Amino acid sequence: MDFQEILTFIRSLYPDREQIPLHEPIFSGNEKQYLADCVDSTFVSSVGKYVDTFERLIEEYTGAKKAVAVVNGTQALFVALKLANVRPETEVITQSLTFVATANAIHYTGAIPHFLDVDPDTMGLSPEILSKFLKESTVQKNGRLINLKTNREISAVVPMHTLGHPCRIEELSDICKEYNVSIIEDAAESLGSFVNGKHTGRFGLMGTLSFNGNKVITTGGGGMILTDDEELGRKAKHLTTTAKIPHKYEFIHDEIGYNFRLPNINAALGVAQMEKLPELLKSKTEIAKKYSDFFSRSPWEFVLEPSFAKSNYWLNAIKFKNLSERNSFLELSNQSGVMTRSFWKPMHQLNLYSSCPKGDLSITENLYETVVNLPSSPQQ
Ligand SMILES: Cc1ncc(COP(=O)(O)O)c(C=O)c1O
């Protein structure tokens, strides 16, 4: 099998398309009707029924006790970290193999990301490596977990469910309980992904979703904070709505909050998209199956969901043998109108985060050099 055969196969998945995008949204439901309703009612901005409905639909689907809609996934993560008491000059353990928003959200709190390696199969934070690090390199002092090397407190752990495939979140959760450190899950990519029937984003203190245009469902831009702690949910709503004390006409704010609320017009899109979520996920599973069958006859490995989990297959991916093979395919496919892309450059290799503390990151580096994301839009 050669690269041309791969491109021909991808074209067969998305026939009659000159340019094949990596992941495009489908608006085949009530989107236009709900948007028109917002315009007709004038409720396009910060209040309106769609925000509440969208939050309830996400609560029902994920099982989270509280879902709080916000402007995007990055700020959802930032607020979740703040509410988890992540403070300046503390360290937050996360994976280097992630979109820059994960590290940025940590940085916005004043904390410092500390990068550890991922598992080769899930591509998410490795429980084994986390456990080894906590055992060998930290100590408990006055109820705080201290990094022996930097003398800074470890204030949280942020795993990410890469490309929608769940990481070993149950093991990570057990380890973090043992060391009394909070998990905030970056579930931006994993709406519709479950571990043992429990939705990703629900294994730690809080989890966050993104509804950016390239995600499984989109609100244009948007995000959600998930938590089973009702008080934290209330605080998340308060902090993201300028910390205004509800009152008919007075404007009184009891702390410095943020204007991060999701506008009603974006939530209207979200409600229509949620109505279609089962269909979208079904289509994505079917596409992944077709890719998996196709690549079983190839020298390259198709990235399957981990055996213990159900993935939304947000972005399908294959592993090439080396960097030069990966680059040749990326060049050829993008030149011929089939959009593919590599993983994000690992955070520790970006100048902005290169001086952050880190462990051995050879699995991350290998995945970066070999994995390519393939067109994964649901079919119409
Ligand atoms: C892993 C990860 N974290 C965070 C984000 C940020 O989400 P948003 O673009 O909605 O701010 C994204 C996606 O964009 C992401 O893929």
The ligand as an SDF file (V2000), in Angstrom:
LIG
                    3D

 16 16  0  0  0  0  0  0  0  0999 V2000
   -6.9340   19.6580   24.6710 C   0  0  0  0  0  0  0  0  0  0  0  0
   -7.6080   20.9800   24.5120 C   0  0  0  0  0  0  0  0  0  0  0  0
   -7.6890   21.7860   25.5790 N   0  0  0  0  0  0  0  0  0  0  0  0
   -8.2960   22.9600   25.5030 C   0  0  0  0  0  0  0  0  0  0  0  0
   -8.8590   23.4070   24.3280 C   0  0  0  0  0  0  0  0  0  0  0  0
   -9.4150   24.7640   24.3000 C   0  0  0  0  0  0  0  0  0  0  0  0
  -10.7120   24.8770   23.9090 O   0  0  0  0  0  0  0  0  0  0  0  0
  -11.2280   26.2360   23.2070 P   0  0  0  0  0  0  0  0  0  0  0  0
  -10.6780   26.2730   21.8290 O   0  0  0  0  0  0  0  0  0  0  0  0
  -12.7060   26.0750   23.2570 O   0  0  0  0  0  0  0  0  0  0  0  0
  -10.7540   27.3700   24.0510 O   0  0  0  0  0  0  0  0  0  0  0  0
   -8.8240   22.5680   23.1850 C   0  0  0  0  0  0  0  0  0  0  0  0
   -9.4440   22.8800   21.8920 C   0  0  0  0  0  0  0  0  0  0  0  0
   -9.5380   23.8330   21.2720 O   0  0  0  0  0  0  0  0  0  0  0  0
   -8.1560   21.3350   23.2750 C   0  0  0  0  0  0  0  0  0  0  0  0
   -8.0650   20.5210   22.2180 O   0  0  0  0  0  0  0  0  0  0  0  0
  1  2  1  0
  2  3  1  0
  2 15  2  0
  3  4  2  0
  4  5  1  0
  5  6  1  0
  5 12  2  0
  6  7  1  0
  7  8  1  0
  8  9  2  0
  8 10  1  0
  8 11  1  0
 12 13  1  0
 12 15  1  0
 13 14  2  0
 15 16  1  0
M  END
$$$$
